Amino acid sequence: MRDLKLIMSLITALFTLLALTYAQAAQAPLSEPVTRHSLKVSMDIASGTVEGTDLITLGREAQEAHFILRDGTEVLRASAEDAELPFEVSDIGGGLNEVAVKLPSGAKRLSIAFRGKFQSTAEASRQIKKGVAYLKDGFIGEEGVFLPSFSYWFPQQPETLMVFEAEVALPPGYKSVMEGELASSEKKDGGTVEIWKEWKPVDGIDLVAGRYFVEKEAHNGIEIYTYFFSRDDALSRTYIEKTKERLDALQQLIGPYPFKKFAVVENFMPTGYGMPSFTLLGSAVIRLPFIPDTSLGHEIAHNWWGNSVFVDPSEGNWVEAITTYVADYSYEKEKGPEKAREFRAAKLRGFRNYAVGSGIALKDFIDTSDSASRAVGYNKGFMVFNMLEEMLGKDTFRAGLKRLYSDNAFGRASWSGVREAFEAASGRDLKWFFSQWLELPGGPVLRLENASYAKKSGGHAVTFTLRQASPAYALDLPVLIKTEAGEVWKTVRLERESQDFTIEAGSKPMSVEIDPGLHVFRILDASEVPPTFAGLLGDKASKIALPANESIARKYRGAATLFSADYGLETISDDEAGKTDYLKDSLLILGGPGENRFYRLTGLHFSRNIKINDTTIEVAGKSFPRKGTTLAVAVKNPNDPTKTIVLLLGEDGEEGISAAARRVRHLTDFSYLVFTPDGKVEKGHFEGERVLRHVFR
C-alpha cells in the first residue's frame, strides 16, 4: 500500500478533482457529499475476525463526525495526524452502534482502527429460508467470507456515497473480490495481499473472499471475471459469453457500462446479490442452467440502475421495476411475442396471488420484505414501465431511459426523477400517469358488459360497456375485434367508472376482447388466473395434509416441514379428511391414491388434468413412469375458486420428494411440475378464462 502520510496533503485536491470529473461525466452534479475511505484490513479465518484501519476523508467540514458500525465490531482508537481523538459509542438498535468522533478544527480526515468478530458459516446457514439466505450480518468461515456493506462491517455514514481503496491481507489460498478494479495481488508474509480501488462513487463497499479459481477475459474495455470454488472451464465460458451479450445489449439500450469490470462470484451461501461491478450467487444457484440467461442479466443491469444511479427512497424504490423491464423482460421479448405476453401474465398473476388487499402502494415499496411487497415493487412496477413504453412508443421510451441515466449517473433519483426524464424525452406532461400508478394501492378491476353489434351501411358497429371499480383510472386499452375478414385493432381511453364505446368493423364481428396482450396493469379476476402453486403458498390459511400412516408419511415429512417453515402453513393429518370444512380451504395433499385420504375426496378435481395408474402418470398429454417421478399439480378448489388444491406425490423416497419440494419454491407460477427420473422438469399451465372477451353467437 502506498505511504498515505506522504500524500495526505494531496488527498483533498485529488478528491475534489475526482468528484468534479465524475459529476461532469454523469452530466449532473453530485447531490450529496462523497466520503473517501482508505481501508487496510486483515482477515483471520480461524477466529472469524477482521481487523483494520479506515483513513476517512470527509465530504464536509464538521466539529464532530458520526459513523455507523455493527454491534460486533469495536473501535480500537480514533486519530487525526497521529493524535488520538475522543469518541463515544451509543446503541441505536437493530444490532448497530453510532460512533461519534470529536474533530479538531478544520479536520477533514481521520483514522479509525476497528476489530470485528463475525458469525461462522454454520451459524449463517440457519438463516436460510425458502432456499435463500436472509442475512443481516456477514460471516467468516473456511468455506468463504462475506462482509456486506449493509452489515456496517467498517465505519460508514448512512446515505453517503463513497470512493475507496482497500488493502486486504488474506490467508494462503484465498482471493478477494470487491467493487472497483483489482490494482495488485501479491504473495506476502505467507499469505496474499490484494489492493482494490474504485474512484467512481458507490453507495457501499463489500468484501468477499474464498478459495477461488479465477478466469478473466477483456471485452470492449471491460474486464469480465468468474470466481468459482472449483475449476469449471465450461461454466466459466458460459458466464463470460453471456455477460458479453448482456453488456452489449444493455449498453445499446441505456448507455456505456459505468465500471471497468464485471465479475460473477460464487458464494458458499445461497444468495443472489448485485453489487457495483460484480454479482454474488450461491453455489446451487450459479449452476442452474437458466441462470446465465435470466438472473445474470438482471444483476448486470443493476450496475446502471441501483449501483450507479442510486435510489432516492423518499418516493419509493423504482430500481427493481426498471431493472426487471430492461433485463428480464427484454430477454423474454427476444424470444417472441408469446413469451413476452406470458411474462406479463406471470407478473399480473403474481400480484393477484400475493399483493391484492395488501394496501401497499408503489410509492411505499422500499425492499422485498415479504411476498406482497415484492409483488408490488417488481410486478406492478414492471407493468408501469411497460405501459409507459406502450404509451410513448419504443423510440421515445428508449430516449427516456438514456436521459434518466445520463441525468442521474452517480447520484440519486426518485420516482419524480424518473418522470422528469421521460417528460423531457417525450415533451409530454406525465404527472397524471405516475400519480395514479404510484399513489393508489391495488389496481383497476375491469368488466366488459353489453357487447353487441349492429349492421350498418358499409359495415358493422360493435358497441360495449367497460366498467371499473372506484377510484377510476385513466387507461388506454387495446381492443381486438375478430371479424370474418380478419382483425380490427383500436385503442380506447377509459377514464370513468363506466363508459360506452363504439368501434366500426367492416366485416361481421366474431368476438371482441379488451387488452388480449395483457399490456395494462389490472387486478385479474380469480377465474382468469390459472391454478398455480403460488395460489396455495400465498394463502396463509392453507393447510398441509400429511398421511397419518407413518410408513407413508415418512417420505413426505421433509416436504411438509419445508413448506410449513417457509410459508407458515399448518400441517394436519389425513385423519381430518372427515371434516368437510377443510374441503373449502387451500390444501396441499401429500400423497396420491391409496396414500392420503384427502385424495379420495378430491381426486375427481384432478381427473380433468392428470391420469394416474400403477405404472404411469399422464399430464398435459405426456406420459411419465411413476417410478422415479415426482408430480406436483395445482387445481382450483371447485367449492371456492379463490382457493387452490395442490397434489404432491412421488415414488422416489423422502430424499427425492424433499428435493422436488425445494425446487417447487422457485417454480411457484406453474400449474404442474413433473420431476422426471433423468433430473429434468416438465412444467406448464392450465388455461384460465378470458373474462374481458365476448364471443358473438
Sequence and secondary structure as in RCSB ss.txt:
>XXXX:A:sequence
MRDLKLIMSLITALFTLLALTYAQAAQAPLSEPVTRHSLKVSMDIASGTVEGTDLITLGREAQEAHFILRDGTEV
LRASAEDAELPFEVSDIGGGLNEVAVKLPSGAKRLSIAFRGKFQSTAEASRQIKKGVAYLKDGFIGEEGVFLPSF
SYWFPQQPETLMVFEAEVALPPGYKSVMEGELASSEKKDGGTVEIWKEWKPVDGIDLVAGRYFVEKEAHNGIEIY
TYFFSRDDALSRTYIEKTKERLDALQQLIGPYPFKKFAVVENFMPTGYGMPSFTLLGSAVIRLPFIPDTSLGHEI
AHNWWGNSVFVDPSEGNWVEAITTYVADYSYEKEKGPEKAREFRAAKLRGFRNYAVGSGIALKDFIDTSDSASRA
VGYNKGFMVFNMLEEMLGKDTFRAGLKRLYSDNAFGRASWSGVREAFEAASGRDLKWFFSQWLELPGGPVLRLEN
ASYAKKSGGHAVTFTLRQASPAYALDLPVLIKTEAGEVWKTVRLERESQDFTIEAGSKPMSVEIDPGLHVFRILD
ASEVPPTFAGLLGDKASKIALPANESIARKYRGAATLFSADYGLETISDDEAGKTDYLKDSLLILGGPGENRFYR
LTGLHFSRNIKINDTTIEVAGKSFPRKGTTLAVAVKNPNDPTKTIVLLLGEDGEEGISAAARRVRHLTDFSYLVF
TPDGKVEKGHFEGERVLRHVFR
>XXXX:A:secstr
   HHHHHHHHHHHHHHHHHHHHHHTTS  SS EEEEEEEEEEETTTTEEEEEEEEE SS  SEEEEEEETTEEE
EEEEETTEE  EEEEEEETTEEEEEEE  TT  EEEEEEEEE B HHHHHTTEETTEE  SS EEETTEEEE GG
GT S B TT EEEEEEEEEE TT EEE SSEEEEEEEETTEEEEEEEEEEEES   EEEES EEEEEEETTEEEE
EEESS  HHHHHHHHHHHHHHHHHHHHHT S SSSEEEEEEESS  EEEETTEEEEEHHHHTSTTGGGTHHHHHH
HTTTBTTTEEE GGG   HHHHHIIIIIIHHHHHT HHHHHHHHHHHHHHHHHHTTT    GGG  S SSHHHHI
IIIIIHHHHHHHHHHHH HHHHHHHHHHHHHHHTTEEE HHHHHHHHHHHHTS  HHHHHHHHHSSS   EEEEE
EEEEEETTEEEEEEEEEE SS   EEEEEEEEETTEEEEEEEEE SSEEEEEEEESS EEEEEE TT  S     
TTTS   HHHHHT TT EEEE SSHHHHHHHHHHHHHHHHHH  EEEEGGGGG GGGGGS EEEES TTT HHHH
HHHHHHTTTEEE SSEEEETTEEEESTT EEEEEEEETTEEEEEEEEEEESSHHHHHHHHHHHHTT TT SEEEE
 TTS EEEE      TTEEE  
